[in-house]
Amino acid sequence: MPAELTAWERVEIARGINRPTSLDFISGIFNKFTELHGDRQGKDDGAVIGGIAVIDGEYVTVIGLQKGRNLKENARRNYGMANPSGYRKALRLMKQAEKFNRPVICFVDTPGAYPGIEAEERGQGEAIARNLFEMSGLKVPVLSIIIGEGGSGGALALAVANEVWMMENAIYSILSPEGFASILWKDSRKAAEAAEVMKITAKDLLELRIIERIIPEEEPLKLESLCCVADSLRTEILSFIDSYKKKDTDEITRQRYERFRNM
């Protein structure tokens, strides 16, 4: 059997430039996707994509944190680090989904929320906190899938869900291993050691009951091999949607509340 990957090796895979992005997953899983733009306060953040999708006749709202694959794309997408307008756009789409009784499917891939001073001036902390608050009470089922990096509050702002799934080589953490090492040991070069201590891999987080499911990767996922994983995910997402059809809104919100209370 091949040797088990270390936590740091999974960090490097999760950050890989050839790893499928949210838009890749959306195009591979859903039959149709219509993107919607803007936070209705004057901005459209390229780091957050979202809209209405169809999966085997089921209408859902899909939201994703989107990275680029080259310098030009990353300039537009801000390396997947959302500004307040991105989180407000995501929340607008979630509330729209609630109005029309559509399940919400989120794809998370971000090093974290954008930490620039202009983001703080425009209310980054409030925007993330508002998402956490509003998502906790959404009356429709929410599924969040960590497909690459799941960094800090920037990831959690799209992961207050009824269920959280992770790709096998994704990571989910309170901050980056480099940041953790800098704080704990005053040395960012100890990031690989920090990654082991932090328990950030899908296997660790399943054991800790932070997530509900690991999506297997026979090998580190690339765009060329996405189709097989997308087919499996389509089936699993449909099963998730079907499992919540018989639950009323009180059951859905209560289940989400209890999920986090029991952690």
C-alpha positions in Angstrom: 0.0 0.0 0.0 1.2 3.5 -0.7 2.5 5.5 2.3 0.0 7.7 4.1 0.4 11.3 3.1 1.6 13.7 5.8 -0.5 16.7 6.8 1.9 19.0 5.1 1.8 17.0 1.9 -2.0 17.4 1.9 -1.6 21.1 2.5 0.5 21.3 -0.6 -2.0 19.3 -2.6 -4.9 21.4 -1.4 -3.0 24.5 -2.6 -2.0 23.1 -5.9 -2.4 25.3 -9.0 -3.9 22.4 -11.0 -6.5 21.5 -8.4 -10.1 21.9 -9.6 -11.8 25.1 -8.5 -15.4 25.7 -7.5 -16.4 26.5 -11.0 -14.9 23.3 -12.2 -16.9 21.3 -9.6 -20.1 23.2 -10.5 -19.7 22.5 -14.3 -18.9 18.9 -13.6 -21.8 18.2 -11.2 -24.7 20.4 -12.3 -26.7 20.2 -15.5 -27.1 24.0 -15.7 -25.8 27.0 -13.8 -26.8 30.6 -14.1 -24.5 32.9 -12.3 -25.8 35.9 -10.4 -23.7 38.9 -9.5 -23.5 41.7 -6.9 -24.1 42.3 -3.2 -26.8 45.0 -4.0 -24.6 47.5 -2.2 -22.4 48.4 -5.1 -19.8 45.6 -5.5 -19.4 42.3 -7.2 -16.5 40.3 -5.6 -14.9 37.9 -8.0 -13.6 35.7 -5.2 -17.2 34.5 -4.6 -19.3 33.0 -7.4 -22.9 31.9 -7.0 -26.2 31.5 -8.7 -29.0 29.0 -9.5 -28.2 25.5 -10.6 -30.1 22.4 -11.7 -29.1 18.9 -10.8 -31.2 16.1 -12.3 -34.3 18.4 -12.2 -33.7 19.7 -8.7 -33.2 23.5 -8.4 -30.5 24.6 -5.9 -28.5 27.7 -5.0 -24.8 27.1 -5.5 -22.1 29.4 -3.9 -18.4 28.9 -4.1 -15.1 30.6 -3.2 -13.2 30.8 -6.4 -9.4 30.9 -7.0 -7.6 31.5 -10.3 -5.1 29.4 -12.1 -2.8 32.2 -13.3 -1.8 35.7 -12.4 -4.5 37.4 -14.4 -7.3 35.1 -13.0 -6.0 35.5 -9.4 -5.9 39.2 -9.8 -9.6 39.0 -10.6 -10.4 36.4 -8.0 -8.1 37.8 -5.3 -6.6 34.3 -4.8 -10.0 33.2 -3.5 -9.9 35.7 -0.6 -13.2 37.4 -0.3 -13.9 41.0 0.6 -17.0 42.0 2.6 -18.9 42.4 -0.7 -18.3 38.7 -1.4 -19.8 37.5 1.8 -22.7 39.9 1.4 -23.3 38.5 -2.1 -23.2 35.0 -0.7 -25.7 35.9 2.0 -28.0 37.6 -0.5 -28.1 34.4 -2.5 -28.8 32.3 0.6 -31.7 34.5 1.6 -33.0 34.2 -1.9 -32.7 30.5 -1.7 -34.7 30.5 1.5 -37.4 32.6 -0.1 -37.9 30.2 -3.0 -37.2 27.0 -0.9 -34.0 25.9 -2.6 -31.3 23.9 -0.9 -27.9 25.7 -0.7 -24.7 24.0 -1.8 -21.4 25.7 -1.0 -18.0 24.9 -2.3 -15.2 26.2 0.0 -11.6 26.9 -1.2 -9.9 29.8 0.4 -6.8 30.6 2.4 -9.0 32.9 4.4 -10.9 36.2 4.1 -9.0 39.1 2.6 -7.0 40.7 5.4 -6.3 44.1 3.8 -7.1 47.3 5.7 -9.7 48.4 3.1 -11.6 45.2 3.8 -11.6 45.9 7.5 -12.7 49.5 6.8 -15.7 48.2 4.8 -16.7 45.8 7.6 -15.0 42.5 7.0 -15.6 41.2 10.5 -19.2 42.2 10.5 -19.9 40.7 7.1 -18.5 37.3 8.3 -20.3 37.5 11.6 -23.5 38.3 9.8 -23.2 35.2 7.6 -22.6 33.0 10.6 -25.6 34.4 12.3 -27.9 34.3 9.3 -26.8 30.8 8.1 -27.5 29.3 11.5 -31.2 30.2 11.1 -31.7 29.4 7.4 -34.9 27.4 6.8 -33.5 25.4 3.9 -30.9 22.7 4.1 -27.3 23.7 3.6 -24.4 21.5 2.5 -20.8 22.8 2.4 -18.0 20.9 0.7 -14.4 21.8 1.4 -12.7 21.2 -1.9 -9.2 22.7 -1.3 -8.2 25.1 1.4 -10.7 25.9 4.2 -9.1 28.7 6.0 -10.3 30.5 9.1 -13.5 32.6 9.3 -13.3 33.1 5.5 -14.2 29.5 5.1 -16.6 29.2 8.1 -18.7 32.1 6.6 -19.8 29.5 4.0 -19.8 26.5 6.3 -22.4 26.9 8.9 -24.2 24.0 7.3 -26.4 21.0 8.1 -23.5 18.9 6.9 -19.9 19.6 6.0 -18.0 17.3 3.6 -14.3 17.3 2.7 -12.3 16.1 -0.2 -9.7 13.6 0.9 -6.8 16.0 0.3 -8.5 19.2 1.5 -7.7 21.0 4.7 -9.8 22.9 7.1 -8.3 25.0 9.9 -8.5 28.1 12.1 -5.5 29.7 10.2 -2.7 28.6 8.0 0.1 26.4 9.2 2.6 29.2 8.6 0.5 31.5 10.7 0.2 28.9 13.5 3.9 28.3 13.5 4.6 32.1 13.6 2.4 32.5 16.6 3.3 29.4 18.5 7.0 29.1 17.7 7.8 32.5 16.2 9.1 30.7 13.1 6.9 30.2 10.0 9.5 27.7 8.7 8.0 25.2 11.1 4.8 25.1 9.1 5.0 21.4 8.3 5.3 20.6 12.0 2.4 22.9 12.7 0.2 21.1 10.1 0.6 17.9 12.1 -0.3 19.5 15.4 -3.3 21.4 14.1 -5.3 18.3 13.0 -6.4 19.9 9.7 -6.8 16.9 7.4 -10.1 15.3 6.5 -9.2 12.2 8.4 -8.5 14.1 11.6 -11.6 16.2 11.3 -13.9 13.2 10.7 -12.5 11.6 13.8 -13.2 14.8 15.7 -16.7 14.9 14.3 -16.1 18.4 12.8 -17.2 17.0 9.3 -19.7 14.3 8.3 -18.0 12.8 5.2 -14.8 12.4 3.3 -14.9 12.3 -0.5 -12.2 9.9 -1.7 -9.5 10.8 -4.1 -7.8 7.8 -5.7 -5.0 10.2 -6.5 -4.5 13.9 -5.9 -7.4 15.4 -7.8 -6.7 17.2 -11.0 -9.0 18.7 -13.6 -8.5 15.7 -15.9 -9.7 13.3 -13.2 -12.6 15.4 -11.9 -15.3 13.6 -13.9 -15.3 10.5 -11.8 -15.4 12.4 -8.5 -18.1 14.7 -9.9 -20.3 11.7 -10.8 -20.0 10.4 -7.3 -20.6 13.8 -5.8 -23.7 14.3 -7.9 -25.2 11.1 -6.5 -24.3 12.1 -2.9 -25.7 15.6 -3.3 -29.0 14.3 -4.6 -29.2 11.9 -1.7 -28.5 14.9 0.7 -31.3 16.9 -0.9 -33.7 14.0 -0.8 -33.0 13.3 2.9 -34.2 16.8 3.8 -37.4 16.9 1.7 -39.5 15.3 4.5 -38.2 17.6 7.2 -40.0 20.9 8.0 -38.1 24.1 8.6 -38.0 23.7 12.3 -36.3 20.3 12.0 -33.8 21.7 9.5 -32.7 24.6 11.7 -32.8 22.5 14.9 -30.6 19.8 13.3 -28.1 22.5 12.2 -28.1 24.1 15.7 -27.6 20.7 17.4 -24.8 19.8 15.0 -22.7 22.8 16.3 -23.8 22.5 19.9 -22.6 18.9 20.0 -19.1 19.6 18.7 
